[in-house]
């Protein structure tokens, strides 16, 4: 983050029926990301993922006739416990960070996601939380089938 102390953390948790390995891999597999990202919001374009520390990703979805792009760089890839990446849209500088931690729970897993945003976007925290939660629920249903 560019300005320490001027950020706001959004935490989201979801319990998956799938193992941590399967959930972790669903974040790095382009074909799977295309199926769970932004469910119901628009047509997905092919997802590009270079799943290496320092590598990048690009996700583009057509919403109401407009291409909305999300991109970032991988900061941590510690399979299957911790994944971290920068996060941005075509409309901003991409200074957010997302950290994902997975722990086994029975035969499934608990995912805790923390999305750190600039505090100027704090009013959007609930919408961001709901968006991540909807994507996790979609991912969970895909992994269960």
BAFI-3210 file (N, C-alpha, C; in Angstrom, 3 decimals, decimal comma, padded with zeros to 6 digits):
// residues 145
n [1|2|3|4|5|6|7|8|9|10|11|12|13|14|15|16|17|18|19|20|21|22|23|24|25|26|27|28|29|30|31|32|33|34|35|36|37|38|39|40|41|42|43|44|45|46|47|48|49|50|51|52|53|54|55|56|57|58|59|60|61|62|63|64|65|66|67|68|69|70|71|72|73|74|75|76|77|78|79|80|81|82|83|84|85|86|87|88|89|90|91|92|93|94|95|96|97|98|99|100|101|102|103|104|105|106|107|108|109|110|111|112|113|114|115|116|117|118|119|120|121|122|123|124|125|126|127|128|129|130|131|132|133|134|135|136|137|138|139|140|141|142|143|144|145]
n.u [000,856|000,485|000,294|000,925|-001,252|-003,390|-005,299|-007,892|-009,222|-011,033|-012,636|-013,433|-015,040|-015,417|-016,696|-015,703|-016,738|-014,835|-011,383|-008,465|-006,419|-007,854|-009,469|-007,520|-006,242|-008,317|-008,224|-006,099|-006,401|-007,163|-009,492|-011,250|-011,511|-012,861|-015,382|-016,295|-015,870|-017,332|-020,182|-023,024|-022,860|-022,012|-020,645|-017,737|-014,415|-011,551|-009,445|-006,309|-003,495|-000,475|000,844|002,951|005,180|005,438|004,417|001,536|-002,049|-005,034|-008,346|-011,247|-014,472|-017,559|-019,795|-022,927|-022,381|-019,839|-016,355|-014,938|-012,075|-009,945|-006,933|-003,688|-000,714|001,053|001,986|002,492|002,646|001,867|001,174|-000,977|-001,831|-001,598|-002,248|-001,456|-002,034|-001,798|-004,434|-006,526|-008,555|-009,335|-009,886|-008,467|-005,366|-004,585|-003,669|-004,564|-004,441|-004,834|-005,212|-005,277|-006,079|-006,025|-007,349|-007,595|-010,784|-012,419|-013,447|-013,374|-012,621|-011,634|-011,762|-010,212|-010,344|-008,698|-009,125|-007,402|-007,992|-007,659|-008,342|-010,065|-011,993|-013,631|-016,426|-017,413|-017,022|-018,911|-020,149|-017,932|-017,277|-019,626|-019,429|-017,056|-017,901|-020,087|-018,696|-017,112|-019,092|-020,102|-017,798|-017,553|-019,851|-019,268|-016,925|-017,961|-019,485]
n.v [-001,175|002,261|004,489|004,130|003,499|004,762|003,004|000,480|-002,466|-005,173|-007,961|-011,276|-014,345|-017,796|-021,072|-023,870|-026,830|-028,208|-029,324|-027,524|-027,548|-027,833|-025,529|-023,515|-023,962|-023,265|-020,536|-020,008|-021,211|-020,494|-021,291|-022,087|-019,721|-018,124|-019,179|-018,669|-015,985|-012,835|-013,648|-013,870|-011,253|-010,612|-011,388|-013,367|-012,746|-014,479|-015,519|-014,463|-015,804|-015,780|-017,729|-017,229|-015,967|-012,562|-012,754|-012,040|-011,369|-011,150|-010,246|-009,950|-008,737|-008,407|-005,969|-004,662|-003,902|-002,800|-003,259|-004,441|-004,453|-006,334|-006,575|-007,682|-008,395|-011,254|-011,698|-013,512|-016,987|-019,644|-022,611|-024,910|-022,810|-019,914|-017,150|-014,223|-011,065|-008,101|-005,787|-004,346|-002,195|-001,281|001,360|002,376|002,696|000,252|-000,410|-001,864|-004,654|-008,165|-010,789|-014,224|-016,821|-020,214|-022,922|-026,327|-027,761|-030,213|-032,237|-030,219|-026,751|-023,647|-020,440|-017,364|-014,168|-011,120|-007,988|-005,221|-001,894|001,496|004,013|005,985|004,687|003,452|003,639|001,862|-000,601|-002,551|-003,370|-004,415|-006,504|-008,104|-008,782|-010,364|-012,435|-013,507|-014,489|-016,452|-018,227|-019,075|-020,296|-022,354|-023,894|-024,748|-026,265|-028,280|-029,725]
n.w [000,000|-000,698|001,092|004,253|006,972|005,862|005,048|004,754|006,018|004,679|005,692|004,824|005,263|004,452|004,556|002,873|001,113|-000,199|-000,232|001,088|-000,901|-003,353|-003,321|-003,241|-005,722|-007,431|-007,522|-009,154|-011,597|-014,829|-016,338|-014,349|-012,823|-014,659|-014,411|-011,805|-011,173|-010,549|-010,581|-012,632|-013,521|-016,064|-019,346|-019,472|-020,480|-021,877|-019,228|-018,031|-016,515|-014,814|-012,785|-010,725|-008,214|-008,508|-011,001|-013,103|-013,327|-015,317|-015,580|-017,377|-017,749|-019,424|-018,806|-018,973|-021,620|-021,417|-021,086|-018,200|-016,457|-014,317|-012,558|-011,426|-009,455|-008,342|-005,013|-002,951|-003,113|-001,607|-001,544|000,075|001,690|001,731|-000,275|-001,978|-003,518|-005,584|-006,360|-008,711|-010,776|-014,181|-013,902|-011,757|-009,866|-008,925|-006,282|-004,167|-001,852|-001,624|000,583|001,069|003,178|003,951|005,804|006,843|007,510|008,888|006,248|004,506|004,028|005,532|004,373|004,654|003,636|003,199|002,101|001,410|001,191|-000,041|002,289|001,346|-000,115|001,646|002,037|000,211|001,237|002,174|-000,204|-001,577|000,175|-000,059|-002,769|-002,897|-001,215|-002,662|-004,866|-003,639|-002,762|-005,229|-006,260|-004,374|-004,913|-007,512|-007,081|-005,539|-007,284]
ca.u [000,000|001,336|000,261|000,623|-002,183|-004,550|-005,986|-009,024|-009,291|-012,331|-012,417|-014,517|-014,774|-016,372|-016,312|-015,878|-016,818|-013,635|-010,121|-007,677|-005,727|-008,785|-009,874|-006,345|-006,038|-009,402|-007,832|-004,989|-006,751|-007,945|-010,804|-012,116|-011,783|-013,895|-016,698|-016,779|-015,664|-018,456|-021,302|-024,250|-022,681|-021,715|-019,853|-016,315|-013,409|-010,537|-008,648|-004,871|-002,863|000,903|000,798|004,267|005,417|005,862|003,588|000,329|-003,306|-005,953|-009,717|-012,097|-015,879|-018,382|-020,948|-023,732|-021,713|-018,527|-015,335|-014,435|-010,885|-009,307|-005,605|-002,798|000,510|001,130|002,974|002,769|001,958|002,325|000,111|-002,331|-002,222|-001,589|-002,133|-001,591|-001,845|-002,319|-005,765|-006,954|-009,405|-008,829|-010,160|-007,633|-003,952|-004,340|-002,835|-005,141|-003,846|-005,748|-004,535|-006,166|-005,524|-006,861|-007,045|-008,521|-011,879|-013,008|-013,069|-013,397|-011,645|-012,082|-011,018|-010,314|-009,821|-008,609|-008,908|-006,985|-008,281|-007,364|-009,454|-011,018|-013,033|-014,256|-017,887|-017,737|-016,591|-019,965|-020,316|-016,764|-017,471|-020,679|-018,923|-016,162|-018,693|-020,836|-017,754|-016,736|-020,230|-020,133|-016,673|-017,884|-020,824|-018,550|-016,011|-018,755|-020,119]
ca.v [000,000|003,428|005,374|003,372|004,158|005,288|001,884|-000,107|-003,903|-005,834|-009,389|-012,145|-015,759|-018,767|-022,465|-024,643|-028,282|-028,731|-029,242|-026,320|-027,687|-027,570|-024,120|-022,735|-024,113|-022,582|-019,129|-019,895|-021,892|-019,531|-021,807|-022,064|-018,321|-017,666|-019,695|-018,165|-014,556|-011,940|-014,467|-013,224|-009,838|-010,395|-012,374|-013,372|-012,894|-015,419|-015,043|-014,660|-015,976|-016,237|-018,079|-017,221|-014,744|-011,544|-012,914|-011,222|-011,914|-010,179|-010,762|-008,956|-009,131|-007,430|-005,607|-003,615|-003,470|-002,211|-004,175|-004,096|-005,260|-006,450|-007,134|-007,589|-009,188|-012,179|-011,362|-014,745|-018,213|-020,662|-023,588|-024,385|-022,012|-018,451|-016,526|-012,767|-010,378|-006,743|-005,815|-003,062|-002,200|-000,391|002,738|002,850|002,365|-001,113|-000,393|-002,734|-005,980|-009,213|-011,936|-015,357|-017,858|-021,416|-023,956|-027,447|-027,882|-031,507|-032,586|-028,991|-025,728|-022,299|-019,405|-015,993|-013,209|-009,740|-007,061|-003,941|-000,818|002,853|004,432|006,831|003,824|002,769|003,596|000,740|-001,826|-003,566|-003,885|-005,255|-007,713|-008,916|-009,293|-011,495|-013,539|-014,122|-015,266|-017,646|-019,158|-019,651|-021,210|-023,507|-024,744|-025,358|-027,275|-029,375|-030,523]
ca.w [000,000|-000,865|002,254|005,468|007,882|005,142|004,422|005,464|005,739|004,541|005,926|004,377|005,545|003,899|004,734|001,642|001,243|-000,851|000,512|000,817|-002,189|-004,459|-003,262|-003,632|-007,163|-008,147|-007,666|-010,101|-012,835|-015,610|-016,709|-013,152|-012,487|-015,600|-014,004|-010,507|-010,991|-010,864|-011,059|-013,076|-013,843|-017,474|-020,082|-019,155|-021,519|-021,378|-018,098|-018,179|-015,208|-014,697|-011,363|-010,101|-007,465|-009,467|-012,195|-013,066|-013,834|-015,914|-015,669|-018,026|-017,825|-020,134|-017,979|-019,625|-022,844|-021,147|-020,568|-016,869|-016,244|-013,004|-012,737|-010,283|-009,441|-007,218|-003,992|-002,211|-003,552|-000,663|-001,676|-000,123|002,860|001,634|-001,591|-001,860|-004,789|-005,688|-006,988|-009,243|-011,961|-015,227|-013,505|-010,651|-009,966|-008,491|-005,100|-003,136|-001,661|-001,187|001,198|001,257|004,057|003,975|006,797|006,745|008,471|008,531|004,872|003,717|004,378|005,868|003,672|005,185|002,675|003,668|000,984|001,967|000,250|000,409|003,150|000,621|-000,681|002,784|001,868|-000,673|001,913|002,203|-001,573|-001,851|000,988|-000,676|-004,048|-002,622|-000,656|-003,770|-005,680|-002,883|-002,795|-006,573|-006,333|-003,548|-005,634|-008,652|-006,582|-004,975|-008,354]
c.u [000,902|001,390|-000,087|-000,292|-003,404|-005,294|-007,059|-009,118|-010,730|-012,068|-013,665|-014,111|-015,847|-015,819|-016,692|-016,018|-015,574|-012,403|-009,393|-006,944|-006,636|-009,223|-008,718|-006,165|-007,110|-009,109|-006,806|-005,254|-007,648|-009,354|-011,767|-012,479|-012,888|-015,287|-017,204|-016,652|-016,910|-019,694|-022,532|-024,099|-022,375|-020,848|-018,382|-015,493|-012,387|-009,660|-007,186|-004,240|-001,442|001,118|002,191|004,393|006,046|005,104|002,293|-000,895|-004,115|-007,285|-010,567|-013,499|-016,640|-019,642|-021,675|-023,014|-020,336|-017,577|-014,810|-013,261|-010,397|-007,941|-004,783|-001,569|000,529|002,302|003,432|001,971|002,548|001,211|000,145|-002,778|-002,415|-001,368|-002,322|-001,277|-002,314|-003,621|-006,112|-007,876|-008,783|-008,979|-009,295|-006,205|-003,613|-003,458|-003,398|-004,298|-004,917|-004,898|-005,584|-005,432|-006,521|-006,385|-008,047|-009,563|-012,626|-012,510|-013,007|-012,313|-012,330|-011,167|-011,285|-009,603|-009,803|-008,225|-008,619|-007,141|-007,790|-008,574|-010,451|-012,174|-013,813|-015,781|-018,336|-017,440|-017,663|-020,180|-019,150|-016,881|-018,484|-020,217|-018,001|-016,942|-019,482|-019,909|-017,322|-017,855|-020,327|-019,001|-016,957|-018,836|-020,170|-017,631|-016,748|-019,352|-019,098]
c.v [001,238|004,338|004,581|004,176|004,719|004,173|001,309|-001,572|-004,394|-007,332|-010,174|-013,579|-016,617|-020,160|-023,231|-026,119|-028,938|-028,521|-027,932|-026,376|-027,305|-026,107|-023,237|-022,768|-023,387|-021,097|-018,938|-020,572|-020,973|-020,011|-021,828|-020,640|-017,773|-018,084|-019,103|-016,654|-013,761|-012,663|-013,640|-011,775|-009,573|-011,490|-012,237|-013,479|-013,909|-014,773|-015,392|-014,715|-016,500|-016,498|-018,301|-015,937|-013,732|-011,627|-012,134|-011,995|-010,780|-010,877|-009,651|-009,538|-008,016|-007,201|-004,444|-003,035|-002,867|-003,269|-003,633|-005,033|-005,200|-007,086|-006,961|-008,444|-010,057|-011,814|-012,597|-015,872|-019,334|-021,702|-024,588|-023,423|-020,519|-018,013|-015,031|-012,134|-008,932|-006,833|-004,422|-003,253|-001,262|001,070|003,245|002,356|000,969|-001,243|-001,242|-004,002|-006,921|-010,359|-013,000|-016,392|-018,998|-022,369|-025,090|-027,407|-029,166|-031,916|-031,368|-028,022|-024,413|-021,331|-018,075|-015,097|-011,839|-008,882|-005,697|-002,872|000,516|003,337|005,352|006,017|003,074|002,653|002,445|-000,609|-002,912|-004,185|-004,807|-006,578|-008,645|-009,523|-010,489|-012,694|-014,253|-014,978|-016,537|-018,680|-019,827|-020,651|-022,495|-024,442|-025,425|-026,479|-028,495|-030,262|-031,286]
c.w [000,000|000,360|003,506|006,394|007,193|004,429|005,352|005,041|005,707|004,676|005,542|004,694|004,909|004,148|003,473|001,956|000,637|000,027|000,198|-000,531|-003,358|-004,487|-003,729|-005,147|-007,978|-008,339|-008,772|-011,444|-013,673|-015,968|-015,522|-012,765|-013,380|-015,161|-012,692|-010,331|-011,401|-011,342|-011,408|-013,506|-015,312|-018,048|-019,738|-020,430|-021,000|-020,300|-018,349|-016,790|-015,382|-013,208|-010,775|-009,298|-008,423|-010,774|-012,042|-013,536|-014,431|-016,114|-016,272|-018,158|-018,535|-019,301|-018,636|-020,843|-022,662|-020,592|-019,246|-016,585|-014,816|-013,239|-011,467|-010,468|-008,187|-006,302|-003,223|-002,856|-002,712|-000,569|-000,537|000,978|002,600|000,178|-001,392|-003,210|-004,676|-006,474|-007,477|-010,427|-012,986|-014,834|-012,358|-010,817|-009,464|-007,280|-003,955|-002,997|-001,158|-000,648|001,471|002,097|004,101|005,063|006,619|007,856|008,102|007,157|003,964|004,141|004,720|005,143|004,354|004,195|003,328|002,463|001,601|000,892|000,815|001,196|002,448|000,033|000,402|002,653|000,977|-000,022|001,908|000,825|-001,945|-001,099|000,331|-002,001|-003,839|-002,099|-001,746|-004,633|-004,957|-002,895|-004,158|-006,734|-005,556|-004,275|-006,825|-008,183|-006,019|-006,060|-009,163]
res [x|x|x|x|x|x|x|x|x|x|x|x|x|x|x|x|x|x|x|x|x|x|x|x|x|x|x|x|x|x|x|x|x|x|x|x|x|x|x|x|x|x|x|x|x|x|x|x|x|x|x|x|x|x|x|x|x|x|x|x|x|x|x|x|x|x|x|x|x|x|x|x|x|x|x|x|x|x|x|x|x|x|x|x|x|x|x|x|x|x|x|x|x|x|x|x|x|x|x|x|x|x|x|x|x|x|x|x|x|x|x|x|x|x|x|x|x|x|x|x|x|x|x|x|x|x|x|x|x|x|x|x|x|x|x|x|x|x|x|x|x|x|x|x|x]
***
